[in-house]
């Protein structure tokens, strides 16, 4: 069981780093988007919507991994 907690913890850490990179990318997109009119450039709008969807998916996935780490640690403490 300690191997499971260590593996889940490493996976969670790597997902957090990817999450931070995606948030930075979204922030940069939003900075560039301040100068754009909504719907003016269809490709730009679709890229932004795709990036927002990816960030949302990855955030939920990272939260699931975090809950898994918490559950494994609490199970280890109880036993």
N, C-alpha and C positions, 0 to 999 in steps of 0.2 A: 503494500500500500504506500509506503513512502516514495516509491518510484513514480506512482501515479500523481502524487501531489507535486513532486519536482517537475515532472513532465508538463503538467497542467500550468504550473507557475511559469515555466520557460515559454510556453505557447502564449500565455497571457501577456508576458512582457513584450514578446515580439509583436503581438497584435496591437499593443498600446503604442509602440513606436510607429507602426504603419498608420494607426489612427491619427497620430500627431502629424505625420507627413500629409495625410489626406486633408486634415483641417487647415494646414498651412496652404496647400494647393487651392482649397476652396476660398480661403481668405484672399489669396492672390487673384483668383478669378473674380471675386467680388470687387476688388480694387479696380481691376481693368473694366469691369462691367459698369462702373459708375459713369463712364463716358459713352456707353451704348444706350440706344433707345430700345426698349423692350420689343422684341419681334422684328427689329430692323435687319439683323443678320441671323437667319434661321439656323445656320450651322453653329454659330456662337451660342445661341439660346439652347439648342439641343445638347451641346457639349456641357453647358452649365447645369441643365436638368439632369443629365447623366451623372455628372460629378456629385451633385446633391444626393441623388439616389444611392450612389456608391458609398458616400460618407454615412448616410443613414443606415444602410445595410451593415456596413463595417462597425458602426457604433453599437448596433444591437448585437452583433456577433461578439464584439469585445466584451460587452456587458455579460453575455452568456458565459464566456470564458472566465470572467471575474467571479461570477456566482459559482461556477464549478470549482474554482480554487478555494473559495470560502467554504463550500460544502465539504470538500475533501479534508480541509484543515479542521473543520469542526467535528467531522467523523473521527479523525485521528485523535483529537483531544478527548472525545468521549470514551474511546476504547483504550 
